[in-house]
């Protein structure tokens, strides 16, 4: 019964495809992908705030809105960096082996 769920990939296929053979590698790969997407989104949000700043034309309301976007992007980057650091610390101290 358990053999019916076996995918049976050979070495050539598994070396070219990101195959998650256990829960640890799945969690590690998923977390890494989430961190990358969050970092890219934070960068785009920061650039958007910078463009708003430049295009504000000296209007106080638009300038404050752009400054708030940049501040939120920096806070978001701090949260992403903290999540990555906590993930690495948990992996190191508990020896789970999910961080690659």
N, C-alpha and C positions, 0 to 999 in steps of 0.2 A: 504494500500500500504506500509506503513512504517513497519507493522508487518512482512512483507515478508523478511526483512533484519535482523530480530532479530535471533540471534543464539540460545538463550534459554538454556544456560548452567545452570545446577543446582549448588548448593553451594559446593557440594563435588568436582565436576570437577573444578570449578573456584578457589577453594582453593589449588589445586594441580598443576594447570597450570598457567603460567604467562599471565593472561588475561589483556589486556589494555582496560579499560572501557571508557576512555576518552583521549583526546589529551594530556593532561598534564602528565598522567602516561606513555603514549607512548613515549613522548619526554624524560622524565626522565629515563626510562628504556633503550632507545636507546643511550642516552648520556652516561649512566653508562657503557654500553657494549663497546662503542667506547673508553672510558677512560681506561677500563681494557685491551682491545686489544692493545691500544697504549702503555700502560705501559709495557706489556709483550714484545712487539716488541722492545721497547727501551732497556729493560734488555738484550734481546737476542743480539741486536746489540752491546751493551757494552761488553758482554762476548766474542763475536766474535772479537772485537777490542783487548781485553785482550789476547785472544789466538794468534792473529797475533803478538802482542807485544812479547809474550814469544817465538814464533816460528820465529821471525825475525833474530835471529842468529847474532845480532849486526850490521846488514846492515842498513846503515843510511836511505835509501829510504823506506825500509819496516817498519822501526821503526817510521818514520814520518807518514806513511800511517796509521799505527795502532793508533798512538797518535791522528790523525785527526778523526778516527772513534770513539774513546773514547770521544773526545771533542764534536763531533756531537751528540753522545748518551746523553751526559749530557745536552746539549742545548735542545735536544728533550724532555728530562725529565722535564726540566724547562718549556717548552711550554705546555706540558701535564698538569703539576701542575698549571700553570697560567690559562689554559682553565677551569680546575676544579674549581679554586678559583673564577673566573669570573662567572661561572655558579651558584655557591653557592651564590655569592653576588647579582646577578640579582634576584635570587629566594627570597633571604631574603628581599631586599629593595622593590621589587615590590609585594611581597606576592603572587606570582603565584602559588606556591605549587607543582612545578614539580620536586623538588629535593628529594622527599620522606619525 
